């Protein structure tokens, strides 16, 4: 039987925590009513946006270790064109998706 060190347990807990944060971020988009996700000049509903983000996360693989990695590598801009992503909220306000996700990440502990 293999011994599990405290460091290994701590690393696993950190990975789980970061995975929970990433899932929270994706779910926060999907739950938005009346919002649009803008990428490469086209608007998408929040269901399509969350599916796209899940696909990018899967494609990124081990490159994404933290919620910050997810925001920077998957949720801020197109990996093909380099164009920034935006969120258009129900009230018409448009924000960079990077800003949207960083704000959501700050609220993670409160919403959890």
N, CA, C and O atoms as CSV, one atom per row, in Angstrom:
chain,resi,resn,atom,element,x,y,z
A,1,UNK,N,N,0.840,-1.176,0.000
A,1,UNK,CA,C,0.000,0.000,0.000
A,1,UNK,C,C,0.887,1.242,0.000
A,1,UNK,O,O,1.814,1.348,0.803
A,2,UNK,N,N,0.609,2.158,-0.880
A,2,UNK,CA,C,1.402,3.380,-0.996
A,2,UNK,C,C,1.042,4.355,0.115
A,2,UNK,O,O,-0.121,4.503,0.489
A,3,UNK,N,N,2.060,5.005,0.623
A,3,UNK,CA,C,1.834,6.026,1.641
A,3,UNK,C,C,1.499,7.343,0.958
A,3,UNK,O,O,2.102,7.705,-0.053
A,4,UNK,N,N,0.546,8.039,1.514
A,4,UNK,CA,C,0.147,9.338,0.979
A,4,UNK,C,C,0.665,10.399,1.931
A,4,UNK,O,O,0.322,10.410,3.113
A,5,UNK,N,N,1.484,11.279,1.413
A,5,UNK,CA,C,2.058,12.321,2.252
A,5,UNK,C,C,1.077,13.473,2.420
A,5,UNK,O,O,0.131,13.634,1.649
A,6,UNK,N,N,1.331,14.262,3.444
A,6,UNK,CA,C,0.525,15.455,3.680
A,6,UNK,C,C,0.585,16.373,2.460
A,6,UNK,O,O,-0.426,16.963,2.078
A,7,UNK,N,N,1.745,16.495,1.857
A,7,UNK,CA,C,1.909,17.353,0.674
A,7,UNK,C,C,1.030,16.864,-0.476
A,7,UNK,O,O,0.462,17.671,-1.211
A,8,UNK,N,N,0.918,15.552,-0.632
A,8,UNK,CA,C,0.078,14.999,-1.699
A,8,UNK,C,C,-1.392,15.298,-1.421
A,8,UNK,O,O,-2.137,15.651,-2.335
A,9,UNK,N,N,-1.807,15.160,-0.182
A,9,UNK,CA,C,-3.195,15.451,0.189
A,9,UNK,C,C,-3.484,16.930,-0.045
A,9,UNK,O,O,-4.531,17.293,-0.580
A,10,UNK,N,N,-2.556,17.761,0.356
A,10,UNK,CA,C,-2.724,19.204,0.176
A,10,UNK,C,C,-2.812,19.571,-1.307
A,10,UNK,O,O,-3.634,20.399,-1.700
A,11,UNK,N,N,-1.968,18.956,-2.120
A,11,UNK,CA,C,-1.994,19.212,-3.565
A,11,UNK,C,C,-3.324,18.765,-4.158
A,11,UNK,O,O,-3.894,19.464,-4.997
A,12,UNK,N,N,-3.824,17.606,-3.729
A,12,UNK,CA,C,-5.113,17.125,-4.220
A,12,UNK,C,C,-6.234,18.071,-3.822
A,12,UNK,O,O,-7.110,18.386,-4.626
A,13,UNK,N,N,-6.198,18.521,-2.577
A,13,UNK,CA,C,-7.232,19.451,-2.096
A,13,UNK,C,C,-7.187,20.745,-2.899
A,13,UNK,O,O,-8.230,21.304,-3.237
A,14,UNK,N,N,-5.989,21.220,-3.202
A,14,UNK,CA,C,-5.837,22.440,-3.998
A,14,UNK,C,C,-6.416,22.224,-5.397
A,14,UNK,O,O,-7.141,23.077,-5.909
A,15,UNK,N,N,-6.096,21.083,-6.012
A,15,UNK,CA,C,-6.628,20.775,-7.347
A,15,UNK,C,C,-8.144,20.740,-7.321
A,15,UNK,O,O,-8.793,21.287,-8.213
A,16,UNK,N,N,-8.719,20.099,-6.303
A,16,UNK,CA,C,-10.170,20.009,-6.196
A,16,UNK,C,C,-10.775,21.401,-6.042
A,16,UNK,O,O,-11.779,21.727,-6.676
A,17,UNK,N,N,-10.164,22.201,-5.208
A,17,UNK,CA,C,-10.654,23.552,-4.973
A,17,UNK,C,C,-10.626,24.365,-6.271
A,17,UNK,O,O,-11.577,25.083,-6.578
A,18,UNK,N,N,-9.559,24.251,-7.013
A,18,UNK,CA,C,-9.448,24.990,-8.279
A,18,UNK,C,C,-10.457,24.469,-9.297
A,18,UNK,O,O,-11.041,25.249,-10.050
A,19,UNK,N,N,-10.663,23.162,-9.323
A,19,UNK,CA,C,-11.670,22.582,-10.221
A,19,UNK,C,C,-13.048,23.112,-9.857
A,19,UNK,O,O,-13.839,23.439,-10.742
A,20,UNK,N,N,-13.341,23.200,-8.579
A,20,UNK,CA,C,-14.638,23.724,-8.132
A,20,UNK,C,C,-14.800,25.182,-8.565
A,20,UNK,O,O,-15.878,25.593,-8.994
A,21,UNK,N,N,-13.738,25.947,-8.452
A,21,UNK,CA,C,-13.789,27.351,-8.877
A,21,UNK,C,C,-14.064,27.461,-10.375
A,21,UNK,O,O,-14.880,28.276,-10.805
A,22,UNK,N,N,-13.387,26.645,-11.154
A,22,UNK,CA,C,-13.572,26.678,-12.615
A,22,UNK,C,C,-15.005,26.293,-12.968
A,22,UNK,O,O,-15.633,26.936,-13.809
A,23,UNK,N,N,-15.519,25.254,-12.335
A,23,UNK,CA,C,-16.896,24.840,-12.609
A,23,UNK,C,C,-17.880,25.929,-12.202
A,23,UNK,O,O,-18.881,26.151,-12.883
A,24,UNK,N,N,-17.601,26.601,-11.100
A,24,UNK,CA,C,-18.418,27.732,-10.653
A,24,UNK,C,C,-18.419,28.840,-11.709
A,24,UNK,O,O,-19.468,29.409,-12.014
A,25,UNK,N,N,-17.257,29.142,-12.259
A,25,UNK,CA,C,-17.165,30.198,-13.273
A,25,UNK,C,C,-17.988,29.848,-14.513
A,25,UNK,O,O,-18.717,30.690,-15.038
A,26,UNK,N,N,-17.870,28.619,-14.972
A,26,UNK,CA,C,-18.634,28.195,-16.151
A,26,UNK,C,C,-20.129,28.222,-15.848
A,26,UNK,O,O,-20.923,28.694,-16.662
A,27,UNK,N,N,-20.508,27.719,-14.686
A,27,UNK,CA,C,-21.925,27.712,-14.304
A,27,UNK,C,C,-22.474,29.130,-14.169
A,27,UNK,O,O,-23.648,29.367,-14.454
A,28,UNK,N,N,-21.640,30.070,-13.741
A,28,UNK,CA,C,-22.104,31.453,-13.573
A,28,UNK,C,C,-22.485,32.069,-14.916
A,28,UNK,O,O,-23.374,32.918,-14.978
A,29,UNK,N,N,-21.826,31.653,-15.978
A,29,UNK,CA,C,-22.195,32.128,-17.317
A,29,UNK,C,C,-23.500,31.479,-17.749
A,29,UNK,O,O,-24.414,32.154,-18.224
A,30,UNK,N,N,-23.579,30.191,-17.585
A,30,UNK,CA,C,-24.761,29.447,-18.037
A,30,UNK,C,C,-26.027,29.914,-17.329
A,30,UNK,O,O,-27.116,29.853,-17.900
A,31,UNK,N,N,-25.891,30.379,-16.087
A,31,UNK,CA,C,-27.043,30.795,-15.301
A,31,UNK,C,C,-27.523,32.212,-15.623
A,31,UNK,O,O,-28.603,32.608,-15.185
A,32,UNK,N,N,-26.751,32.966,-16.369
A,32,UNK,CA,C,-27.143,34.346,-16.677
A,32,UNK,C,C,-28.337,34.368,-17.622
A,32,UNK,O,O,-28.320,33.730,-18.675
A,33,UNK,N,N,-29.356,35.095,-17.243
A,33,UNK,CA,C,-30.527,35.233,-18.110
A,33,UNK,C,C,-30.388,36.486,-18.965
A,33,UNK,O,O,-30.040,37.556,-18.466
A,34,UNK,N,N,-30.658,36.342,-20.234
A,34,UNK,CA,C,-30.646,37.475,-21.139
A,34,UNK,C,C,-29.269,37.974,-21.523
A,34,UNK,O,O,-29.150,39.013,-22.172
A,35,UNK,N,N,-28.220,37.253,-21.135
A,35,UNK,CA,C,-26.854,37.671,-21.466
A,35,UNK,C,C,-26.408,37.030,-22.776
A,35,UNK,O,O,-26.970,36.031,-23.225
A,36,UNK,N,N,-25.390,37.628,-23.372
A,36,UNK,CA,C,-24.809,37.106,-24.608
A,36,UNK,C,C,-23.300,37.040,-24.435
A,36,UNK,O,O,-22.698,37.904,-23.797
A,37,UNK,N,N,-22.702,36.020,-25.000
A,37,UNK,CA,C,-21.259,35.831,-25.003
A,37,UNK,C,C,-20.781,36.215,-26.398
A,37,UNK,O,O,-21.282,35.693,-27.394
A,38,UNK,N,N,-19.830,37.111,-26.471
A,38,UNK,CA,C,-19.361,37.605,-27.770
A,38,UNK,C,C,-17.946,37.102,-28.001
A,38,UNK,O,O,-17.028,37.392,-27.235
A,39,UNK,N,N,-17.795,36.341,-29.077
A,39,UNK,CA,C,-16.460,35.878,-29.464
A,39,UNK,C,C,-16.327,35.955,-30.970
A,39,UNK,O,O,-17.221,35.563,-31.719
A,40,UNK,N,N,-15.197,36.465,-31.384
A,40,UNK,CA,C,-14.893,36.632,-32.805
A,40,UNK,C,C,-16.013,37.360,-33.545
A,40,UNK,O,O,-16.367,37.014,-34.672
A,41,UNK,N,N,-16.558,38.375,-32.883
A,41,UNK,CA,C,-17.560,39.231,-33.509
A,41,UNK,C,C,-18.968,38.669,-33.569
A,41,UNK,O,O,-19.866,39.324,-34.098
A,42,UNK,N,N,-19.182,37.483,-33.045
A,42,UNK,CA,C,-20.522,36.879,-33.064
A,42,UNK,C,C,-21.036,36.713,-31.643
A,42,UNK,O,O,-20.263,36.499,-30.709
A,43,UNK,N,N,-22.352,36.816,-31.493
A,43,UNK,CA,C,-22.984,36.657,-30.191
A,43,UNK,C,C,-23.544,35.243,-30.043
A,43,UNK,O,O,-24.091,34.663,-30.981
A,44,UNK,N,N,-23.385,34.711,-28.827
A,44,UNK,CA,C,-23.872,33.372,-28.513
A,44,UNK,C,C,-24.656,33.427,-27.210
A,44,UNK,O,O,-24.392,34.261,-26.345
A,45,UNK,N,N,-25.629,32.520,-27.084
A,45,UNK,CA,C,-26.352,32.461,-25.818
A,45,UNK,C,C,-25.454,31.825,-24.758
A,45,UNK,O,O,-24.384,31.300,-25.067
A,46,UNK,N,N,-25.896,31.879,-23.529
A,46,UNK,CA,C,-25.046,31.434,-22.432
A,46,UNK,C,C,-24.828,29.917,-22.425
A,46,UNK,O,O,-23.811,29.441,-21.921
A,47,UNK,N,N,-25.755,29.173,-22.970
A,47,UNK,CA,C,-25.575,27.712,-23.072
A,47,UNK,C,C,-24.438,27.403,-24.043
A,47,UNK,O,O,-23.566,26.588,-23.742
A,48,UNK,N,N,-24.446,28.051,-25.204
A,48,UNK,CA,C,-23.368,27.856,-26.181
A,48,UNK,C,C,-22.037,28.334,-25.605
A,48,UNK,O,O,-20.996,27.721,-25.842
A,49,UNK,N,N,-22.077,29.425,-24.851
A,49,UNK,CA,C,-20.858,29.956,-24.233
A,49,UNK,C,C,-20.268,28.946,-23.253
A,49,UNK,O,O,-19.069,28.671,-23.288
A,50,UNK,N,N,-21.100,28.400,-22.390
A,50,UNK,CA,C,-20.583,27.445,-21.394
A,50,UNK,C,C,-20.063,26.178,-22.077
A,50,UNK,O,O,-19.056,25.618,-21.645
A,51,UNK,N,N,-20.724,25.727,-23.122
A,51,UNK,CA,C,-20.232,24.567,-23.873
A,51,UNK,C,C,-18.875,24.862,-24.507
A,51,UNK,O,O,-17.976,24.021,-24.488
A,52,UNK,N,N,-18.735,26.059,-25.065
A,52,UNK,CA,C,-17.472,26.462,-25.676
A,52,UNK,C,C,-16.355,26.503,-24.622
A,52,UNK,O,O,-15.241,26.043,-24.872
A,53,UNK,N,N,-16.660,27.053,-23.456
A,53,UNK,CA,C,-15.653,27.145,-22.399
A,53,UNK,C,C,-15.247,25.761,-21.888
A,53,UNK,O,O,-14.076,25.533,-21.584
A,54,UNK,N,N,-16.200,24.846,-21.793
A,54,UNK,CA,C,-15.879,23.473,-21.384
A,54,UNK,C,C,-14.971,22.803,-22.414
A,54,UNK,O,O,-14.034,22.089,-22.053
A,55,UNK,N,N,-15.249,23.032,-23.681
A,55,UNK,CA,C,-14.416,22.462,-24.744
A,55,UNK,C,C,-12.997,23.033,-24.686
A,55,UNK,O,O,-12.018,22.296,-24.809
A,56,UNK,N,N,-12.895,24.351,-24.498
A,56,UNK,CA,C,-11.563,24.962,-24.398
A,56,UNK,C,C,-10.805,24.438,-23.179
A,56,UNK,O,O,-9.595,24.219,-23.241
A,57,UNK,N,N,-11.516,24.239,-22.076
A,57,UNK,CA,C,-10.896,23.700,-20.876
A,57,UNK,C,C,-10.372,22.292,-21.135
A,57,UNK,O,O,-9.250,21.957,-20.755
A,58,UNK,N,N,-11.180,21.488,-21.773
A,58,UNK,CA,C,-10.774,20.119,-22.089
A,58,UNK,C,C,-9.562,20.127,-23.018
A,58,UNK,O,O,-8.621,19.359,-22.819
A,59,UNK,N,N,-9.584,20.977,-24.013
A,59,UNK,CA,C,-8.486,21.072,-24.972
A,59,UNK,C,C,-7.205,21.563,-24.298
A,59,UNK,O,O,-6.113,21.113,-24.644
A,60,UNK,N,N,-7.329,22.471,-23.351
A,60,UNK,CA,C,-6.150,23.018,-22.661
A,60,UNK,C,C,-5.462,21.978,-21.788
A,60,UNK,O,O,-4.256,22.053,-21.551
A,61,UNK,N,N,-6.230,21.013,-21.314
A,61,UNK,CA,C,-5.654,19.924,-20.520
A,61,UNK,C,C,-4.884,20.396,-19.311
A,61,UNK,O,O,-5.380,21.209,-18.531
A,62,UNK,N,N,-3.663,19.887,-19.149
A,62,UNK,CA,C,-2.841,20.162,-17.970
A,62,UNK,C,C,-2.319,21.592,-17.905
A,62,UNK,O,O,-1.739,21.983,-16.892
A,63,UNK,N,N,-2.505,22.364,-18.935
A,63,UNK,CA,C,-2.066,23.764,-18.905
A,63,UNK,C,C,-2.892,24.563,-17.900
A,63,UNK,O,O,-2.421,25.559,-17.350
A,64,UNK,N,N,-4.123,24.120,-17.667
A,64,UNK,CA,C,-5.012,24.813,-16.730
A,64,UNK,C,C,-4.964,24.094,-15.392
A,64,UNK,O,O,-5.488,22.991,-15.237
A,65,UNK,N,N,-4.323,24.748,-14.428
A,65,UNK,CA,C,-4.212,24.178,-13.086
A,65,UNK,C,C,-4.998,24.981,-12.053
A,65,UNK,O,O,-5.339,24.475,-10.984
A,66,UNK,N,N,-5.281,26.240,-12.388
A,66,UNK,CA,C,-5.986,27.114,-11.449
A,66,UNK,C,C,-7.121,27.833,-12.171
A,66,UNK,O,O,-7.200,27.836,-13.399
A,67,UNK,N,N,-7.985,28.437,-11.382
A,67,UNK,CA,C,-9.066,29.230,-11.968
A,67,UNK,C,C,-8.493,30.414,-12.740
A,67,UNK,O,O,-9.040,30.805,-13.771
A,68,UNK,N,N,-7.405,30.980,-12.252
A,68,UNK,CA,C,-6.736,32.076,-12.976
A,68,UNK,C,C,-6.233,31.584,-14.327
A,68,UNK,O,O,-6.362,32.287,-15.329
A,69,UNK,N,N,-5.657,30.374,-14.363
A,69,UNK,CA,C,-5.223,29.787,-15.636
A,69,UNK,C,C,-6.406,29.665,-16.583
A,69,UNK,O,O,-6.306,29.991,-17.766
A,70,UNK,N,N,-7.533,29.191,-16.049
A,70,UNK,CA,C,-8.731,29.046,-16.873
A,70,UNK,C,C,-9.141,30.386,-17.476
A,70,UNK,O,O,-9.438,30.475,-18.667
A,71,UNK,N,N,-9.154,31.419,-16.652
A,71,UNK,CA,C,-9.543,32.744,-17.149
A,71,UNK,C,C,-8.580,33.202,-18.232
A,71,UNK,O,O,-9.002,33.666,-19.291
A,72,UNK,N,N,-7.292,33.070,-17.967
A,72,UNK,CA,C,-6.284,33.562,-18.914
A,72,UNK,C,C,-6.190,32.738,-20.191
A,72,UNK,O,O,-6.022,33.294,-21.276
A,73,UNK,N,N,-6.298,31.422,-20.073
A,73,UNK,CA,C,-6.086,30.555,-21.229
A,73,UNK,C,C,-7.355,30.173,-21.992
A,73,UNK,O,O,-7.293,29.857,-23.180
A,74,UNK,N,N,-8.499,30.199,-21.317
A,74,UNK,CA,C,-9.728,29.710,-21.944
A,74,UNK,C,C,-10.834,30.753,-22.077
A,74,UNK,O,O,-11.583,30.737,-23.054
A,75,UNK,N,N,-10.943,31.649,-21.117
A,75,UNK,CA,C,-12.151,32.473,-21.020
A,75,UNK,C,C,-11.972,33.941,-21.384
A,75,UNK,O,O,-12.922,34.716,-21.275
A,76,UNK,N,N,-10.788,34.338,-21.811
A,76,UNK,CA,C,-10.547,35.761,-22.070
A,76,UNK,C,C,-10.467,36.137,-23.539
A,76,UNK,O,O,-10.854,37.237,-23.935
A,77,UNK,N,N,-9.955,35.203,-24.349
A,77,UNK,CA,C,-9.787,35.533,-25.766
A,77,UNK,C,C,-9.729,34.266,-26.603
A,77,UNK,O,O,-9.528,33.161,-26.099
A,78,UNK,N,N,-9.910,34.468,-27.884
A,78,UNK,CA,C,-9.849,33.364,-28.831
A,78,UNK,C,C,-8.409,32.894,-28.991
A,78,UNK,O,O,-7.505,33.697,-29.220
A,79,UNK,N,N,-8.210,31.599,-28.868
A,79,UNK,CA,C,-6.870,31.062,-29.072
A,79,UNK,C,C,-6.516,31.017,-30.558
A,79,UNK,O,O,-5.347,30.874,-30.915
A,80,UNK,N,N,-7.516,31.138,-31.414
A,80,UNK,CA,C,-7.259,31.107,-32.862
A,80,UNK,C,C,-7.014,32.507,-33.437
A,80,UNK,O,O,-6.104,32.703,-34.242
A,81,UNK,N,N,-7.832,33.475,-33.017
A,81,UNK,CA,C,-7.716,34.809,-33.614
A,81,UNK,C,C,-7.066,35.824,-32.675
A,81,UNK,O,O,-6.603,36.873,-33.124
A,82,UNK,N,N,-7.028,35.525,-31.393
A,82,UNK,CA,C,-6.497,36.464,-30.415
A,82,UNK,C,C,-7.481,37.549,-30.005
A,82,UNK,O,O,-7.164,38.388,-29.162
A,83,UNK,N,N,-8.691,37.539,-30.602
A,83,UNK,CA,C,-9.700,38.545,-30.252
A,83,UNK,C,C,-10.233,38.299,-28.847
A,83,UNK,O,O,-10.459,37.164,-28.430
A,84,UNK,N,N,-10.426,39.404,-28.135
A,84,UNK,CA,C,-10.961,39.322,-26.776
A,84,UNK,C,C,-12.408,38.842,-26.797
A,84,UNK,O,O,-13.147,39.095,-27.749
A,85,UNK,N,N,-12.796,38.149,-25.738
A,85,UNK,CA,C,-14.185,37.763,-25.529
A,85,UNK,C,C,-14.854,38.837,-24.674
A,85,UNK,O,O,-14.207,39.503,-23.866
A,86,UNK,N,N,-16.165,38.989,-24.872
A,86,UNK,CA,C,-16.957,39.942,-24.106
A,86,UNK,C,C,-18.227,39.270,-23.615
A,86,UNK,O,O,-18.683,38.275,-24.178
A,87,UNK,N,N,-18.790,39.837,-22.551
A,87,UNK,CA,C,-20.102,39.437,-22.061
A,87,UNK,C,C,-21.005,40.654,-22.188
A,87,UNK,O,O,-20.663,41.737,-21.714
A,88,UNK,N,N,-22.164,40.476,-22.830
A,88,UNK,CA,C,-23.184,41.519,-22.852
A,88,UNK,C,C,-24.275,41.079,-21.885
A,88,UNK,O,O,-24.974,40.093,-22.118
A,89,UNK,N,N,-24.402,41.818,-20.817
A,89,UNK,CA,C,-25.361,41.464,-19.776
A,89,UNK,C,C,-26.772,41.875,-20.177
A,89,UNK,O,O,-26.957,42.626,-21.135
A,90,UNK,N,N,-27.751,41.390,-19.457
A,90,UNK,CA,C,-29.159,41.635,-19.780
A,90,UNK,C,C,-29.498,43.124,-19.804
A,90,UNK,O,O,-30.389,43.544,-20.542
A,91,UNK,N,N,-28.792,43.927,-19.000
A,91,UNK,CA,C,-29.064,45.368,-18.975
A,91,UNK,C,C,-28.364,46.129,-20.101
A,91,UNK,O,O,-28.455,47.354,-20.178
A,92,UNK,N,N,-27.656,45.389,-20.985
A,92,UNK,CA,C,-26.981,46.002,-22.121
A,92,UNK,C,C,-25.526,46.349,-21.874
A,92,UNK,O,O,-24.801,46.695,-22.807
A,93,UNK,N,N,-25.094,46.259,-20.628
A,93,UNK,CA,C,-23.701,46.528,-20.301
A,93,UNK,C,C,-22.810,45.467,-20.941
A,93,UNK,O,O,-23.098,44.273,-20.857
A,94,UNK,N,N,-21.733,45.904,-21.577
A,94,UNK,CA,C,-20.773,44.982,-22.170
A,94,UNK,C,C,-19.455,45.098,-21.430
A,94,UNK,O,O,-18.925,46.195,-21.250
A,95,UNK,N,N,-18.923,43.946,-20.998
A,95,UNK,CA,C,-17.654,43.909,-20.281
A,95,UNK,C,C,-16.753,42.842,-20.898
A,95,UNK,O,O,-17.227,41.858,-21.465
A,96,UNK,N,N,-15.454,43.057,-20.776
A,96,UNK,CA,C,-14.515,42.017,-21.197
A,96,UNK,C,C,-14.803,40.773,-20.359
A,96,UNK,O,O,-15.050,40.867,-19.157
A,97,UNK,N,N,-14.768,39.628,-20.995
A,97,UNK,CA,C,-15.053,38.409,-20.234
A,97,UNK,C,C,-14.004,38.186,-19.144
A,97,UNK,O,O,-14.318,37.625,-18.095
A,98,UNK,N,N,-12.780,38.611,-19.374
A,98,UNK,CA,C,-11.745,38.486,-18.351
A,98,UNK,C,C,-12.161,39.222,-17.073
A,98,UNK,O,O,-12.002,38.697,-15.972
A,99,UNK,N,N,-12.690,40.427,-17.223
A,99,UNK,CA,C,-13.160,41.209,-16.083
A,99,UNK,C,C,-14.345,40.517,-15.420
A,99,UNK,O,O,-14.407,40.416,-14.195
A,100,UNK,N,N,-15.284,40.041,-16.233
A,100,UNK,CA,C,-16.457,39.333,-15.716
A,100,UNK,C,C,-16.027,38.147,-14.848
A,100,UNK,O,O,-16.503,37.986,-13.724
A,101,UNK,N,N,-15.120,37.317,-15.384
A,101,UNK,CA,C,-14.716,36.117,-14.665
A,101,UNK,C,C,-13.878,36.433,-13.422
A,101,UNK,O,O,-14.012,35.759,-12.400
A,102,UNK,N,N,-13.035,37.429,-13.501
A,102,UNK,CA,C,-12.246,37.795,-12.317
A,102,UNK,C,C,-13.148,38.315,-11.209
A,102,UNK,O,O,-12.917,38.028,-10.034
A,103,UNK,N,N,-14.168,39.073,-11.571
A,103,UNK,CA,C,-15.145,39.529,-10.570
A,103,UNK,C,C,-15.887,38.339,-9.963
A,103,UNK,O,O,-16.096,38.286,-8.751
A,104,UNK,N,N,-16.279,37.395,-10.801
A,104,UNK,CA,C,-16.976,36.197,-10.302
A,104,UNK,C,C,-16.075,35.386,-9.382
A,104,UNK,O,O,-16.533,34.860,-8.368
A,105,UNK,N,N,-14.805,35.282,-9.729
A,105,UNK,CA,C,-13.874,34.517,-8.917
A,105,UNK,C,C,-13.731,35.131,-7.523
A,105,UNK,O,O,-13.617,34.409,-6.533
A,106,UNK,N,N,-13.737,36.449,-7.450
A,106,UNK,CA,C,-13.668,37.125,-6.151
A,106,UNK,C,C,-14.886,36.785,-5.297
A,106,UNK,O,O,-14.793,36.743,-4.070
A,107,UNK,N,N,-16.025,36.543,-5.937
A,107,UNK,CA,C,-17.269,36.254,-5.229
A,107,UNK,C,C,-17.443,34.761,-4.915
A,107,UNK,O,O,-18.410,34.379,-4.254
A,108,UNK,N,N,-16.529,33.928,-5.376
A,108,UNK,CA,C,-16.664,32.483,-5.223
A,108,UNK,C,C,-16.911,32.076,-3.772
A,108,UNK,O,O,-17.855,31.337,-3.490
A,109,UNK,N,N,-16.091,32.540,-2.874
A,109,UNK,CA,C,-16.216,32.144,-1.477
A,109,UNK,C,C,-17.536,32.624,-0.877
A,109,UNK,O,O,-18.119,31.945,-0.032
A,110,UNK,N,N,-17.998,33.767,-1.302
A,110,UNK,CA,C,-19.257,34.334,-0.787
A,110,UNK,C,C,-20.440,33.511,-1.299
A,110,UNK,O,O,-21.338,33.166,-0.530
A,111,UNK,N,N,-20.441,33.196,-2.598
A,111,UNK,CA,C,-21.548,32.450,-3.199
A,111,UNK,C,C,-21.561,30.980,-2.809
A,111,UNK,O,O,-22.605,30.329,-2.838
A,112,UNK,N,N,-20.418,30.475,-2.449
A,112,UNK,CA,C,-20.269,29.051,-2.139
A,112,UNK,C,C,-20.944,28.746,-0.882
A,112,UNK,O,O,-20.937,27.596,-0.441
